[in-house]
Amino acid sequence: MDKLSNTLLQVPYIHSVFTLPHQLNGIARMNEKAMYSLILRVAWLTIKSIMHKYNAVPGMTSILHTFGSDMKYHIHVHALVTFGGLCTASSGDSITSQWKYPEFKDKIDRYRSICSTYKKIFIQEFLLLYHSNKITYHLPVDDILNVVEKIRWVVHSTHPTMNTLVIEKYLARYINRVAISNNRIQYLKENHKVIILYNDYKNQQTGSPAPKAFKELDPLAAIHQIMEHVLPPHFQKSRKYGLHHHSFKSTHTIPDALIRDGNTVRTLFQIITELSKQSAFKCDLCGSDQLFMDIVTPDSNYIFNFIPLDLLKAPPAFNFNIQSNNSLENKRTASVPKISIPTSIHFVHSSS
């Protein structure tokens, strides 16, 4: 997660999901490496094409998923996309870089425009691979393309936000993990069935989490659903483009104001905790070991929340020109002068 977070910039981000139409699933099964790389590349070309009219270079980190929560074959790409891009202008010998936002406040482009651009670029790139024999299929491809050209391709995008912690945790879990974890699958010896736990998004209500559901499969069918999500050998399912790619960082200078501070301190404490074999500090109230940094604004009245105002009053002023009782009586007689008590004398309370 720290590696993913350190590649992001101090700018708003949107979470986009590029979905492949199910009519192309058969071609994808026979050409896994080519089709998986194609959808990742086309997702970037779509974002790049949209930001090209602003003469800005965006940044994108994408992860390929071939599965839904119910383990069905559902090819889609999750992408963290910068809301805007870096625009570089040169005047003489000086080069200035500034951040360029899209013309829309809550999206990089209109929904229909994004979907149509994604479809157009995908079909163009697909035909190049098909005519060069890098993609093969036993059925006529033209018939399938005629069908997918008439439907709307789905690209779902969220509103831009600076808080990317939730989606970072979501994507980081799937970078080095398989499609399903052990706590979601169970084998029932009594009836020789496999039970898979999944999120039922079809029955999800707005504003509430998706309800849990079970599906029962034969062991061979369950093995088949798990194995079809095994990626080709040495396939890189997480990729970086634009501002996030190392080639751009090596040839261009990103302004310091756009660079995000890394989680070096948190990672260092994790290493120390692992080496020392000591338990991490946990909160006494909630028991969590996740510590977050927050900005506390100056408050001149903060101390009054803990110390009453009465205790902050200064002591009464002490008058060192105290006179004895005899001197008060001698005021009546002018013959006796006034006697002042020296300031070095200490007064001690007696026990009586």
N, C-alpha and C positions, 0 to 999 in steps of 0.2 A: 504494500500500500504506500509506503514512503517513497519508493521508486516512482510510482505513478504520480503521486502528489508533487514530487519535485520537478516533474516535467511541465506542470501547469504554470500559467502566468497569473499575475495579479490583475485579472480582467474578468468580466462576467462570462459565464459559460452557459451553453444550452446542451441538453441531452437529446440526441437524435437517434432514432431507430429506423434503419433501412431494411425493409422486408422484401424477400424474394418471393414472387408469386408461386403458388404451389404447382402451377402448370409446368414449371421448370424443374421440379424436384427429380423427375426421372433422368433428365440430362445431368443434373448435379450429382446424382448417385454414380453415374458412369464416368464422370469427369470431375472428381472431387477437388483435386488440387487446382485445376484450371478455373473451375466455377467459384471456388472459395476465394481464390486470389482476385477473381474478377469483381465480385461484389464488394470486396474491401477497397479495391482501386477505384471503382465507379463511385462509391460513397464519397471518397475524397475528391474526385473530379467534379462531382455535383456541387460540393461546398466551394471548391476553387472557382468553378464557373460562375457561381452566384456572386462571389466577392470580387470577381475580375472587373465588374463594371465600376467598382469603387477604387480600382487600382491598388488593392490591398491584399496582403498575403495573410490568410488565417492560419490557425493551428488546429490540429485534430489528432486525437488518440482514439483508436477504434479497436474493438474486440469482436471476434466472430463467435456467434452462437449457432449451433445447428439443432437446438432442442428447445422445446417449450417446457413449462413446468410439469406437464403430463408425459414428457419424454417422447412426444411425437416429433417427426422430422419437420422442423420449422426453421429455415435458414434466415437469419437476420444479423445485422451488425449494430452493435451499440457504439455510439461515438460521443465523445466529449469535444464540443466544437466551440472555439472562441467566438464570442459575440462581437464580430468585427474583425479587423485585421490591421497589420502594420503597414503603413504607407510611407515609402521612402522618397524623398525629394532632394535633388542636388541643385545647388546654386553656386557655380564657380567651383572652388576647391572644397567647399563644405557640404556635408551630407546631413540632412535632418530627417528624423523619423518621428512620426506621430501616429497615434491610434485613430483609426477611422471606424466609426460605428455605422451600421446599416441605417437606411432611411426609416425603418419601422422600429418602434420602441420595444416591442415584445416578441419579435421574430426577425430572422434574417431575410425572409422573403415570404411571399404569399404561399399558402399551403398547396394550392393547385399548381403554382409555378414550380415549387420544389419537386413535387411528384412527377410532373411532366418532364422536367429536366433530368431527373434520375432515370426515368424510363427511356428517354431518347438516348442518353449517353450509354446506358447499359446495352441496348440493342445494337448500337453502332460498334461498341467494343466486342460484343458477342459475335457479330458477323465477321469481324476481323480474325478472331480466333478460329471460327468455324471454317472459313475459307482457307485458312492456313493449316488445316487439319490438326490443330491443337485441341479441338473439341470434336468428338465423334458421337453419333447416335444412330440407332438402328431404325428409327422412324423418321419420316419427313419432318425436318426442322421448320420448314416454311409454314406448315399448318399450325404448329405450336406458336410461332411468332405472330401469326395472324390473330390468334386468340388473345395473347397477352397484350398486343397493341391496342385492343379495344377496351381493355379494363384499366382502372386507375390503380397505379402502384402506390403503396402506402409508405409514407415517410412521416413518422410521428416525432414532433419536436416539442420540448417544454419551453417555458418562459425563461429568459436569461436570469441568472442568479450568481452571486458571488460565493454562496455557500454550496460548495461541491462535495462536502464530506460524505453525504449519504450515497451519492452515486459512485464516489471513489471506493467506498467500502463494498458496494455492490459489484462493481467491475473487478476489484482486486481479488475477490473470492474466486473468480472464474478464470484468472490468468493461468494458474498452475493446478487447476482442479478438473476432475471429470464432471460429466453431466449430472450425476446423481450421487449423493452422499449415502453413507451406510445407515444413517438414522431415518432415511426416507424409504427404505426397501426392506422387506421382511418375507421370509419363506415360511409358509404354513405346512408343516409336515402332515397334518391330519388329512387335508384334501389335495396335497401336492400342488399348491398354487403360490404365486408370488404376488404380494401386495405392495403397491407403490402409492406413496402419499404425495399429493400435489395440491397446488393452489387452484381453486375453481374460479377463474377470472370471469367466466360467463355469468355466474350468479353473484358477482361482486356488486355491492351497493356503493353509491358515491359517498366518499368521505369515510369509508370503513375498510379494513383490510379484507383481502379475499378469503372466503371460507375454505377450510381444508376438505379434501375429498380423497377417496380411495378408488383405485381400479385394480381389478384382479386379472392376472395373466397366467398363461401356462409358462412353465420354466423356459422352454425354447423360445417362445415369443418375447419373454422378458430379456433373454440374452440377446436376441436379435435387436430389440430396441436400444439396448445399451451399446452394442457393438457398432451400430450404424452411426454413432456419434464420436467414434474414435477417428481422429484426424489423420491425414496421411503423414508418413514419417518426415520429421524435420520441418513440418509446416509451422510457420509463425502466425499464430492467430491473433496476436496483439501487435499493432503497427502504429507508427507515429508519422505524421505528415506535416508539411509546412513549418510553422514556427516551432513545433515540437520535435522536429527531426534534427539529428545532430549535424547533418550537412548544412542546414540553414544557419545554425548557430556558429559553425566554423567559418562561414563566409560573410556573415552579417553581424552587426552589433545590435543587440536588443537593449533598449533603454533600461537603466537600473530601476526606474519607477514601475516597470512591468514585471520584474523578476520577483517571484514569490520566495519568501524565506522558507528554507527547508526544515524538516523535522529532525534536525541533527541531534538536538538535546534529548528528545524522546527516544531516538534510536540508540544513543549512547547509554542511556539508563537501562534500556532493555539488554544491551550487551553486558553491562556491569552486573545486572541482576542474574543473568544466566551464568556468568563466570563465578560469581560469589555464592551462588546457590541460596540466595536469601529471597524471602518473599517481598514483593513490592509493597509500597505504602498504599493503604486503602482508606477510603473515607469512612469515618466512624458512623455516619448517618446512613449512607446508601450501600457501603461496602464495595464501591467501584474503585478500580485502580487506574481509570482513565482520567488524567488530569488535563485541563484545558486552560489556556491563558486568556484572560479577559482584561480589557482596558477599564481602569477605574478612574473616573473623572474627578478632579479636585472638588472637595466639598468642605467648606469652612465650618459647617455645623456637624460634621461627622462625629466629633468627640462628644457632643452633647447626647448622642444615643446611648452612651455608656456611663458618663459622669454627670450627675445632677448639677444644675446651675448653682445651687447653694454651696457646693463644695469648691467651686471655682472662685468664690468671692475672696478678695484680699483681706487679711486681718486688719483690725482697726489701727489707725495711726497711734504710735506710742509717744506721749509727751514727756520728754526728758526733763522739763523744767517743773518737776513736781516739788511742792513745798510741804514741809511738815505742818502738823497741827499747831505747834507752838508758834510758827511763823504767822499762821492765820490770826492767832490771838494777838500777836505782837503788832499786827497791822493797826490795831487801835492806838498803840503807843508809838509815837514818832521817835522816841528816844532809842528804841531797840531796832537795829537794822534787820533787813530780811536775810534769811539764811537759805541758800539753795543747796539741794542735795547733789553731790557730784554724779556725773553720768556713769562712772565706773562702778557704782554700787549695784549689786545684783539683788533682786527681790526673790525670796524663796517662800513658798507657801508653807505655813506650819501645819502640824497635824491637829492642833486644837482649833 
